[in-house]
């Protein structure tokens, strides 16, 4: 099958959606499909067998599209629509695979060219608009919801990444069209001990400190403010603790670094900044505890599967974004309040045996339920229903 895969994202970047896109096109390629991947002009070049990467034109004076809704995204989506149209004029495709807002491109293109399209639903976009406050007018939000529903109904197939999204989609389309394909961990080979010690020295971590590691962007919905508020309480009992924050744009890193300093956490919080994917296993190995303090959203963060696969204990907020994938047998779940989140971290810092047991159970759970082989098999079954 020849597939036009529309991913309106900078590609490649080491964060949730671009990683999921890479997994998806890699699996499709391994299953024997021919994939043309159309993405934004920004991002790192990667080689994926049997996948041709095409980039929309870089628009002078327009910067990289940030995470979430933005004027840059609107403009680059328009450019992607034009590029996709000309691509379909030039060649014959068997399916259009549309990630998130690309569904609004695939919907009319599917009708124009008679090509079935897949709606790859990684979130509820109308909810994203509400959270970001990018669109505040109630009438416009309702209109967007109706468009989102119409696109779902027009799709030949809907792929979701978690149970909450499956239930949301099922309110709008028949369940027979919905295929839930959870993300899969991306940890890489364990690093040698010397690499971890070198990283510890580079970060300036003192001997005997207890690293609590967060990875991901520093957008508000990720709960970085909650993490810092909790760190104050943790540091009172464990002055040697170090919260290592990996990821985020330069501006966000500086903003939160200043906030941490003002809170008296200058010695306890280390901002490593964004790092390439190949270095992440070393950060995971460095950690005594991995945290996900997310406070908004409904889709499960991809990093949760990777966290579990490391065998390190996980602390996450007790919200549907996490609980549809996690339970108290494999992770420490805490209400999104500073004292509760701090208490969960402290419980693990004070009990090495609990850390080891929780980490072991988490690894066994994710490898039994969310392996790459399982991910690829689910995708293979879903694509049999393209019509």
PAPAMAR-202106 format. One line per 4 residues: number of its first residue (from 1); for each residue x, y, z of C-alpha. Coordinates in steps of 0.25 Angstrom, whole numbers, plus 5000, padded with zeros to 4 digits. Example, Ala and Ser with C-alpha at 12.3 -4.5 7.8 and 13.67 -1.06 7.14 Angstrom:
BEGIN
1> 5049/4982/5031; 5055/4996/5029
This chain:
BEGIN
1> 5000/5000/5000; 5005/5014/4997; 5002/5024/5008; 5003/5039/5009
5> 5006/5041/5024; 5002/5056/5028; 5009/5060/5041; 5008/5075/5044
9> 5020/5075/5053; 5034/5079/5053; 5041/5066/5050; 5049/5060/5056
13> 5049/5065/5071; 5050/5056/5083; 5036/5058/5089; 5023/5051/5089
17> 5016/5053/5075; 5029/5053/5067; 5034/5040/5074; 5020/5034/5071
21> 5020/5038/5057; 5034/5032/5055; 5029/5019/5062; 5017/5018/5053
25> 5024/5021/5039; 5035/5011/5043; 5025/5000/5046; 5017/5003/5033
29> 5030/5002/5026; 5034/4989/5033; 5020/4984/5029; 5023/4986/5014
33> 5016/4999/5012; 5022/5010/5004; 5021/5023/5012; 5023/5038/5008
37> 5024/5046/5021; 5020/5061/5020; 5024/5069/5031; 5028/5084/5035
41> 5041/5090/5030; 5048/5090/5044; 5054/5078/5051; 5065/5068/5050
45> 5067/5059/5038; 5066/5044/5041; 5067/5032/5032; 5056/5022/5032
49> 5056/5011/5022; 5045/5012/5011; 5040/5025/5016; 5042/5038/5008
53> 5042/5050/5017; 5036/5063/5010; 5036/5076/5016; 5027/5088/5014
57> 5033/5101/5009; 5040/5109/5020; 5033/5123/5020; 5042/5135/5022
61> 5040/5142/5035; 5032/5131/5041; 5038/5124/5053; 5037/5109/5057
65> 5023/5105/5061; 5023/5104/5076; 5016/5093/5084; 5001/5094/5083
69> 4992/5104/5075; 4999/5116/5069; 4998/5126/5057; 5011/5119/5052
73> 5003/5105/5052; 4991/5111/5045; 5001/5117/5034; 5009/5104/5032
77> 4996/5096/5032; 4992/5104/5020; 5005/5101/5013; 5004/5086/5016
81> 4990/5086/5010; 4995/5092/4997; 5007/5082/4997; 4998/5070/5000
85> 4989/5074/4989; 5000/5075/4979; 5006/5062/4984; 4992/5055/4981
89> 4991/5061/4967; 5005/5056/4963; 5003/5042/4969; 4994/5031/4973
93> 4992/5027/4987; 4984/5016/4994; 4982/5024/5007; 4984/5037/5015
97> 4989/5036/5029; 4986/5049/5036; 4992/5052/5050; 4983/5062/5059
101> 4980/5075/5051; 4984/5068/5038; 4970/5062/5038; 4965/5075/5034
105> 4974/5074/5021; 4971/5059/5019; 4956/5061/5020; 4954/5069/5007
109> 4966/5063/5000; 4960/5049/5002; 4947/5054/4996; 4954/5060/4984
113> 4963/5049/4981; 4955/5037/4985; 4966/5032/4995; 4962/5027/5009
117> 4968/5034/5021; 4972/5030/5035; 4969/5040/5046; 4981/5038/5056
121> 4975/5044/5068; 4986/5047/5079; 4977/5057/5087; 4964/5064/5086
125> 4967/5076/5079; 4955/5085/5083; 4960/5082/5098; 4974/5087/5094
129> 4969/5100/5089; 4961/5102/5102; 4973/5099/5110; 4983/5108/5102
133> 4972/5119/5101; 4977/5121/5087; 4962/5121/5083; 4953/5128/5094
137> 4940/5130/5086; 4930/5120/5090; 4923/5120/5077; 4936/5117/5070
141> 4939/5106/5079; 4926/5100/5077; 4928/5101/5062; 4942/5095/5063
145> 4936/5083/5071; 4926/5081/5060; 4937/5081/5049; 4945/5071/5058
149> 4933/5062/5059; 4930/5063/5044; 4945/5059/5041; 4944/5047/5050
153> 4931/5042/5043; 4938/5044/5029; 4950/5036/5033; 4951/5022/5028
157> 4958/5018/5041; 4961/5025/5054; 4974/5022/5062; 4974/5026/5077
161> 4986/5025/5087; 4978/5022/5100; 4965/5018/5106; 4959/5032/5108
165> 4961/5036/5094; 4955/5023/5089; 4942/5027/5098; 4942/5041/5093
169> 4943/5036/5078; 4932/5026/5081; 4922/5037/5084; 4924/5042/5070
173> 4926/5029/5061; 4923/5014/5061; 4933/5006/5070; 4936/4997/5058
177> 4944/5009/5052; 4953/5011/5064; 4966/5004/5067; 4973/5007/5080
181> 4989/5006/5078; 4996/5011/5090; 5010/5017/5090; 5022/5008/5092
185> 5034/5010/5100; 5047/5016/5094; 5058/5014/5104; 5070/5009/5096
189> 5082/5001/5101; 5086/5003/5116; 5098/5012/5117; 5111/5008/5123
193> 5113/5012/5137; 5124/5022/5133; 5114/5029/5124; 5105/5031/5136
197> 5117/5036/5145; 5121/5046/5134; 5107/5051/5133; 5107/5053/5148
201> 5119/5061/5148; 5115/5069/5136; 5102/5073/5144; 5110/5076/5156
205> 5102/5066/5165; 5109/5063/5178; 5113/5050/5183; 5101/5042/5190
209> 5091/5052/5184; 5077/5046/5180; 5073/5049/5166; 5059/5051/5163
213> 5057/5052/5148; 5047/5059/5139; 5048/5058/5124; 5039/5066/5114
217> 5035/5080/5110; 5032/5091/5120; 5019/5095/5115; 5009/5099/5126
221> 5000/5086/5125; 5013/5077/5129; 5012/5082/5143; 5026/5088/5145
225> 5020/5098/5155; 5014/5086/5163; 5028/5079/5162; 5035/5092/5167
229> 5025/5094/5178; 5027/5079/5183; 5042/5080/5182; 5042/5091/5193
233> 5035/5081/5202; 5044/5069/5198; 5057/5077/5200; 5053/5081/5214
237> 5053/5066/5218; 5064/5062/5208; 5074/5074/5206; 5082/5065/5197
241> 5071/5063/5186; 5073/5068/5172; 5062/5070/5163; 5068/5068/5149
245> 5059/5075/5138; 5062/5070/5124; 5056/5077/5112; 5049/5090/5109
249> 5052/5102/5100; 5063/5112/5104; 5052/5122/5108; 5045/5112/5117
253> 5057/5107/5123; 5062/5121/5127; 5048/5125/5132; 5047/5112/5141
257> 5062/5114/5146; 5058/5128/5151; 5046/5123/5158; 5054/5111/5164
261> 5064/5121/5169; 5054/5131/5175; 5048/5119/5182; 5061/5115/5189
265> 5063/5103/5180; 5075/5108/5173; 5084/5096/5178; 5073/5086/5178
269> 5068/5087/5163; 5077/5085/5151; 5072/5089/5137; 5079/5081/5127
273> 5071/5087/5115; 5067/5079/5102; 5076/5067/5099; 5076/5057/5087
277> 5069/5044/5088; 5082/5036/5088; 5086/5042/5101; 5073/5039/5109
281> 5076/5025/5114; 5087/5031/5122; 5078/5041/5129; 5068/5030/5132
285> 5080/5021/5138; 5084/5033/5146; 5070/5035/5152; 5066/5029/5166
289> 5052/5033/5162; 5045/5037/5150; 5033/5047/5150; 5022/5052/5142
293> 5014/5063/5149; 5005/5066/5137; 4992/5074/5141; 4984/5075/5128
297> 4981/5067/5116; 4975/5053/5114; 4984/5045/5106; 4995/5037/5112
301> 5009/5043/5111; 5018/5034/5102; 5029/5036/5113; 5021/5028/5123
305> 5023/5015/5115; 5038/5019/5114; 5039/5022/5129; 5033/5008/5132
309> 5042/5001/5123; 5055/5006/5130; 5051/4999/5142; 5052/5011/5151
313> 5040/5015/5160; 5030/5025/5154; 5023/5036/5162; 5011/5042/5154
317> 4999/5050/5156; 4986/5042/5159; 4979/5047/5147; 4972/5040/5135
321> 4984/5044/5126; 4992/5034/5135; 4982/5025/5141; 4977/5019/5128
325> 4991/5013/5126; 4996/5012/5141; 4991/5006/5154; 4996/5006/5168
329> 5003/4993/5166; 5013/4999/5156; 5014/5013/5159; 5013/5023/5171
333> 5000/5032/5168; 4998/5045/5175; 4987/5055/5175; 4992/5068/5167
337> 4995/5076/5180; 5009/5079/5185; 5008/5072/5198; 5003/5059/5192
341> 5012/5059/5181; 5024/5062/5190; 5019/5051/5200; 5020/5041/5188
345> 5034/5045/5185; 5038/5044/5199; 5032/5031/5201; 5041/5025/5190
349> 5053/5033/5194; 5052/5027/5208; 5050/5013/5204; 5060/5006/5194
353> 5053/4993/5194; 5040/4999/5190; 5047/5007/5179; 5053/4994/5174
357> 5040/4986/5175; 5032/4997/5168; 5042/4998/5157; 5042/4983/5154
361> 5027/4982/5154; 5026/4994/5145; 5036/4988/5135; 5029/4975/5134
365> 5016/4981/5132; 5020/4990/5121; 5028/4979/5114; 5016/4970/5115
369> 5006/4980/5110; 5012/4991/5101; 5024/4985/5094; 5028/4989/5080
373> 5024/4976/5074; 5010/4978/5080; 5009/4992/5074; 5013/4988/5060
377> 5003/4976/5061; 4992/4985/5065; 4995/4995/5054; 4996/4983/5044
381> 4982/4979/5048; 4976/4993/5047; 4981/4995/5033; 4974/4983/5028
385> 4961/4991/5030; 4965/5002/5021; 4954/5003/5010
